[in-house]
Amino acid sequence: MSFVVYLSRRSRTIRLLVFGVILVLVIYLLATYDKDTNSNFRLARLTQNLGERQVPRLITGLGNFEPKEIEDRDGPGEKGAAHHLQPSQQNDIDQSESDYGMCVACSDEISLDRSILDTRLPECAHWDYPTDLPTTSVIIVFHNEGWSVLLRTVHSVLNRTPKYLLKEVLLVDDFSDKENLKYDLEKYIEQFDGKVRLIRNSQREGLIRTRSRGAVEARGEVIVYLDAHCEVNTNWLPPLLAPIYRDRTIMTVPIIDGIDHKTFEYRPVYGEDRHFRGIFEWGMLYKENEVPERELKSRKHNSEPYKSPTHAGGLFAIDRKYFLEIGSYDPGLLVWGGENFELSFKIWQCGGKIEWVPCSRVGHVYRSFMPYNFGKLAQKKKGSLITINYKRVIETWFDEKHKEFFYTREPMARFLDMGDISEQLALKDRLGCKNFQWYMDNVAYDVLEKYPELPPNVHFGELRSVAVTKCLDTLGHGPPSLMAVQHCHGFGNNQLIRLNAKGQLGVGERCIEADAQGIKLAFCRLGTVDGPWLYDESSHTLMHRVHKKCMALHPQTSHLSLMPCDVNNAYQQWVFKPLTPKW
């Protein structure tokens, strides 16, 4: 009898305990309820604590984050259409393009809340994503940005992001001096009740260092970097967060659409049935390549994320703590340039991954030119700041063999002072990072298909005509275009000519070819490193091996062409003069 009473009392005690736990959970949910917080989020957090984790699922109906209704709007630029100003506004157009590298006068006539076309793959509308995704700080660095362009970026994020996932939009001002970006901006963002924060640099720091400051100041679990001239598309954030939710060492990159810098037309850059990923050539110029079949086959669905060796740099998402753990950006990198490669190599070689996300689309304005100079940031450095950044990156992350390919493409980089990289090398050692050959073999294996290993240079420097003591020059033109001779200025750049061991004559990433019209700057044939030129060290002639003729300068017109070889003709004689920096 006593045993039965014992069991009864124990059962009642257990029931009371269970009831108490449920009551505590209910009280907690009620106490922490927020009208902007999806109740599914709370439930998902609880189930996660019990050991369950959600995964994205492709369903037949609309996905759980898809907008249920889309407002039909009319007006300038709506649905991402081009907006054309009147001929009478030409002065405003010219002035704003000069000030900003884009037509802000056009942007000013378009609503900050304008609609844009959904450019995603149709399959993207049918994904269910985990509801307990990490909270996010969207970081937007700006310097003297156009008012409407900057604020349209902010509005698009606020309008198209689940409220409970968006911890904040963090504006980081890199010492702007335009008046409307001071008090007016502070007053404007008050309407967002703290959802939009503004912090300012006390001096110009440049994009890279300012982004690093944003990461330190951010309050979200994940940070998303956007340029200050973007518009995010439908349901852009959950697809970016889902891979990071699965693995905090994954960095995700949205697919970038184009926004025309003159008309603000929003349009896709890529075809619907093709996927691309980021790679590079040996001069460290960013390139893109179609995703290899072996990577495409690793996915079950066409709209799923895929791995990429690198990224363009402006737009990506990453776990904030992880970003800080791997050192964020190299603090020795100045202003901008090369930071995309530095972060990519570091993530991949030190155990992380980069994935591009087809279901996340973000529009980006590509300026016609960069309207800002580097100011005091460039005063203490001699030579190209961007090339200095590239040198820091390759000296930290490349193997010796691959460093030589960079110096073959950029021979003047050997003379640049990149500063002290001992801290970066120590970080690489501390993180136990793999070597660059591993990265090339396992991650960037498709680079060599387009950009093979480079043979060494036989000569580089100015290519001088013996007859007139002038130098071969591109005149700053892009390919295809005729080459010419100009006064030898000694700075390299348009006059820095390279001849490699396989007969390729090049300037930067371009090649020098010849046809019936003359000597031309041309696109190099992808996947090749050879060329038609043979330089005779004794006669100083440059013979085209296909045409069996030599590069010649016309005595009267100074036109460059191929002529029957004459070793005694000074107008066919060329001398390579090595360059040393003038900085």
N, C-alpha and C positions, 0 to 999 in steps of 0.2 A: 504493500500500500504506500509506504513512504517513498519507494522508488518511483511509483506512478506520479505522486505529488511532485517529486523532484523533477521528473521529465516535463510535467506541466508547467512548473515554474520556469524551467530553463527555456522552454519553447516561448513562453510569454516574454521572457527577457530578450530573446533573440528578435522577436517581433517588434518589441519596443526599440531595440537598437537600430533595426532596419528602418523603422518609421522615423527615428531621430535623424538618421543619415539623409533620408529623402527630404525631411523637413528642412535640414540645414542647406541642402542643395537648392531647394525652392527659394528659401530666404536669400541665398547668395545670388541666384539668378534675378530675383526681383530687385535686390539692392544694387546690382551692377547693370541693370537694364539700361540701355541707351536707345533712344528712338532711331538713331542713325545706324544702329548695329543690327545686323541680320541675326535673328534668333537661331538660325541654322549654324551660325558661327559658334555660338555658345555650346550648342549640342555637340558640334564637331570637336571642340576643345575637350569636352568631357570624354567623348569616345576615344580621342587620341590618348588621353591619360590612361585609359584602360587598355592601351596597346594596339588599337586599330588605327590605321592611316588610310585615308582615302586616296584614290588614284584617278586621273582623268578617264572618262568613259565616253565613247562615241555612242550617241543615242539617236533614235529616229526623229524625235521632236526637237524643239529649240533647246539649246543648252541652258543651264541654270543661271548664267550671268548675262544672257542675251536680253537686250531691251525689248520690252513687250510692245511698246508703241514708239514709232518714229515720227516726229513732228515734220509736217510738210511746210517748208519755209520758202518764201520768195524774197528776192532782193539781190543786190550786187554780190557776186561771188558765191551765192548759195548753191548747194550741191557740188561745191568745189569748182564751179564754172569760172572761166577766165573773166576778169573785169577790165574793160578798156576805158581809159580816161579820154577826155575830149582833147582835140588839137589845141584848144585855148589853154590847156593845163600843161603844156610842154615844159615851161620853165620850172613848174613844181616837180614834174617828172625828173628832169635833168638834175635838179638840186638834190632831191631825195636819193637818187641813185648815186650821186657823187658822195653824199654824206654817209650812206648806209650800205652801198653795194647792192641795193634792191630798191624797188619802187615803193617806198613807204607811203607816198601820196596815194597810190592805188590801195594799199592796205587800209589806210585811214577811212576809206569809203565802204569797207566791208565790215559786217557785223563781227564783233568779238565772239559771238556765239553761233557763227555760221555753221550750216550743215555741210558735210562732205560725203562723197559716195563711199560706200563700203567696198573696199578693194580686196577683201580677203577671199580666199578660196571658198566656194560654197559649203564645203564640208565643215568649215570652221564654226558655223552657226550651230552645230549639233554636238558640241563637246560640253559635257558636264565636268566642272573642275571642283577640286576640294574646296569646301567652304571655309576651312580654318587656315587659309593662306596667311602668310606673314604680313604684318602691317608695313606700310611703305612710305618713305620720304622721297618725293620727287624733287631732285635738286636741279635748279636752273641757274647757271652762271651767266652773267651778262656784263658787258661793258659798252656803254653808250648805244644800247639797242634802241630801235624804233619803238615808240610807245605802243602803238596798236599791234605790232608784231609780237612784242614781248607778252602783252596782256592776252592776246589770242591764244598763245601757248598755255598760259595759266588757265584761261576759261575752258579750253578744250580738255585739260586734265580734270578740272572740277566737274565738268558736264558729263564726262564719259568714263568715270572711275567709280567703282562701288565705294560709297562713303565710309563704310567701316574698315575698308582696306587702306584708305588714304589717310595716313597719319598727318601729313602736311605737304604743302608745296613750299619748298625752301628756296627763296630767291637769294642769290649771293652776288652782290654788286662788287665788281672788280674796279672800284675807284672811278666810277662814271663821273663826268663833269657836265652832262646835259641837265639843265634846270628841271625839266619835267620828271626826271628820274630821282629827284631828291624829295622834297616835302610832298609834292603831288602824288608820287607813288606811295609814300607812307600813308597818306590820307586815303587813297583809293582802296588799298587792301584791307582797311579797317572793316569794310562791309562783309568780309569773309570770316569774322569772329575768330580769328586766330588760326584758321586753317591754312592761311598763307602767311609765312614769316619772311622777314627781310633782314639780312645781316649785311654789313658792308666792310670791305677792306679799307684800312687807313692809308694804304698806298697801293700802287699797281703791282700785282703779283703775277699776272698771267693766268691763262686758263687752267694749266695743270695744277699749280699750287692752290688756286682758288677752289678747284674741285676737291682737292684733299682736305681743305678746311671745311667744305660742305659736309664731307663724310664724318668728320669729327663732331660737327655741330648737330647733325641729323638725329632725329628721335625715333625713326622707324626701324623695324628689324631688317628691312631690305632698303637699299638706296637705288633709285633709278635716276640716271643722268639723262637729261634732255638738253639740247641746245636751245637758245632763247628764241628761235624762229622755227617752231614746230607746231603741228596739230596732230594730236593723237586720234586714232580711228576707233571704230566701234569695238567695244569689249577688248581693249588693248592690253589691260594689265593682268588679269588672271592667267592667260597663257604664258606670260613672262615669269610669273611667280611660281607656277606649278613645278617646273624642273628644280627650282631652288628649294621648294618645299620638300622635294624628294631627296635632294642632295645639296647641302649648303655650299659645296665647293664648285657648283656649276654657275657660271656667268651666262646670262641670256641676252640675246640681241634681237630687237624687232626687225622686221623687214621694212626698209625705208622707201617710202614713196616720195615723189618729187613735187615741190610747190614752185611754180615758175616765179622767178624773181622780178618779172615785169608785170605780169597779169594776175599772179597768185592763183593760177589754175592748179588744182590738185589732181595729180594723175600718177598711175603706177609707173615704176621704172622697169619692172621685170614683166615678162610674159607670164600668163597664168599657169602654163603647163611646164615651167622651168624653174629650177631652184639653183641659186648661186651661193657661194661662200667666199670668205675673205682669204686672200693669199698675198704674196709680195714678190717683187723682183729684187735683184741683188743690190740695186741702188736704194733700196728701202722705200720704193714707191708702192703705195697700196693698190692692189689689183683684186679682181674677182674672177672666179672660175666656176663653171657649172659643177654642181655637186657630183662627185664620182659615183659610179653605179654601185660600188661596194658599200658606200655609205647609205645610198638610197634604199638598198635591199635590207639594211639592218632595221628598217622601220616597217610597221604593219600598215600604217595609213599615210597617205600623201601629205596630209596637213600636220603631221607630227614634227617636233623639233629635230634638227640634225646637227651634227658636229661640224665645227669650222675652225681652221687653224688660227684665224685672227679676225679682226673686225675693223670697221672704219674709224671708230673712236668716239663719235659724238653721243651715241645713244646706246645704253645698256643697263641691265639690272644685276645687282650682286648683293649677297648677304653682307650687311654692314660690318659685322664683327670679323667675318672672314677677310674682307677687303683690308681692314686695319691689321689683321694678323699677318698678312703677306706683305705688309709695308706700304699699302696703298700705292701711290705713284712714287717713283724715284724723285726725291726732293731736289736733285741736281738737274733735272730736266727743266728747261726754261720756256716760258710762255706757252707754246703749243708745238706739236710735231713730234712724232716718234712714241708718244705715250701709249698709243694703241698697240704698238708692237711690244713695248716693254711689258705692259700688263698681260698681253696674250702669251708671250713666251714664259713669263713668270707663272701664270696660272697653269698652263699645260705642263711645263717642265717640273713644277713643284706639286703635282698631284691633283690639280683641278681639271675642269673641262669648260669649253665654250660651246654653247648651242645657239643656233639661229632658230627663231620661232615664227613659222609661216603665218600663224593665226594672230600675231601681234603686228599691226601695221601703224607706222608713224610717218606723217608727212614732214618734209624738211625743205627749207628754202636754201638753195645753193646760190650763194652770192655771185655776182659778176666779177668781183675782186674783193680783196680784204681792205676795208676802208681805214683800218687803224695801223699805226706803227707800233714798234715795241718800246718806244720811249727810253726811259732810263734803264730798263731791263737789259738793253743791248749795249750799253755804254762800256761795260767792263769786259765784254767778250769780243774777240777778233775773229772775223769770218762768219759764215752763215750759221745762225742760231739753230736752225732746223737740222743742218748737217752735224753740228756739235751734238745735238740730242741723239741723232742716229748713231753717232760714234759711241756715246755712252752706252746705248742699248746693245750694240753688237759686241762691244768689248766686255760687257757683263754676261751676255747670254749665248753668244756664238762660240763654237769651237774654233781653233786656230785655222783650220782648213776653210771654214765658211767666212771667217773674217777677211781672208784674202779676196774672196769674190766681191765683197763690199768695196775694198780698196782698189780693186781692178776697175769697178764701175765709177768710183769716186776717188781718184788718186790724190786729189788735193786734201782729202780728209785726213791723211796721215799727218799733216802739219797743224791740225786744229788742237787746241787745248780743251779737253773734255772735262777737266777737273778731276777730283779724287773719287774713285769708284770703290774704294776699299770697303765701305759700309755695304754697298750692294753685293759685292762678292761674298762678304761675311753672311749676309742674309741668305744668299743662294746656298751657301754651305750649311747654314743653320736649318734651313727648310728641307735639306736633303734632296735637292733638285737634280733631275736627270740632265744628261748632256744634250747638246743641240742635235747631234746625229740621231739620237733616239726620237727627238721631235720630228725631224725630217722623215725618218723611216715609218713612224707610226701615226703621225698627225698630218703633217704637211707633205704627204707623199706625192701629191699632184702638182706641186710647185715646179718640179724639174721637167714636167711635160711641156710647159710653156717657157720656163726660164732655166735652161740647163746650167750646169756648172761652167764657170767662165774660164777660158784659157787666159794665161797671163798677157799683159800688154807688152808688146815689143817696143813701142814708143808711146809717149803721151806728152802733150804740151801744145804750144802753138805750131801750126803748120804754115810755114812762111814761104812765100814765093821768092826765089832767088832773084828774079828779074826786077821786081818792084818793091821788095821788102814789105809786103803787106801780108795779112793773115787770112786764112780761110775762116769764114764767119757765117753763122746761120741767119744773121740780121734779126734775131729774135722771133723769126717766123716758125710756125709749126709745120709738120709734114702734111702733104708733099709740097715742097717749095724749092726754088733754085737757091743754091749756095752762091756766095760772092766773096770778094776779098775786101778787107777794110784795114784801116790803120791798126797796127798791133798795140793793144792797150795793156797787155800783161796781167789782166785780172782773171783770165781763163773764161769761165762761163760759156758764152756763145762761141768762143775761140779755143776751148779746151778739147782738142782732138785726140782720139785714142786709136791706135792700130794694134790689134791683138795678134797672137801667134797663128791664128787661122785665117788671117786676111780680112777681118771685119774692121772697117773704119767707122768710128762712132763718135757721137756727141751726146752726152747724157744717156738717155734710154733710146735714142734714135740712131739710125744708121745713115751712112753716106753712100749713095748709089749713083749710077749714071745711065742715061739713055740718050736718044737723039736730041732732046731739048737741052741737055747739059748735065752738070753735076748737081745732084739733088739731095736734099734732106728727105729721108724716107722712113716709114715704119719698118722696124726690124722684123724679119720673118719669125713668128713665134715658134719656139722649139728649136731654133738654130743659133749657133754662135760663130759660124764661119762667114766669110765674105770673099769678094772677087779681087781684092787688091793685093798687089805684090810690090813691095818697096825695095828698090835697088840702092843699097848703101853707098855704092861708089858713084853711080851716075845721078842719084837723088831723084829718080823718076818713080812715079806711081802708076803702074800698069794695071789696067783692068783685064783680068785673065780670060774673061769670056769674050770681050770685044777685041782683045789684042791691041788695044790703043792706050795712050797715056793721058793723064790729067794735064790739061793745058790751059793757060790764061791768054786770051786774045790781047795782042799788044795795044790795039786802038780802043776796043769796046770794053775791055776787062771782063768779058763773058767767059765763064768756065765751061769747058767741054772736053770731050775725048778727041784726040788727034793722033795720027800715025806717030809712033814714038821716034824722037830725035834726041839722042843723049847729049847733043851739043847745044840744044836750044834752051836758053835760060828760062824761057816762059813755060817749060815743061819740068823745071827743076824745083823741088820742094825740100825744105829742111825742117825737121822737128826741133823746136827749141824747148827744152825742159822749163817748166815754170816753178818759181818759188813764190810763196805768198807775199803780197805787198802790205798785208795787215800787220 
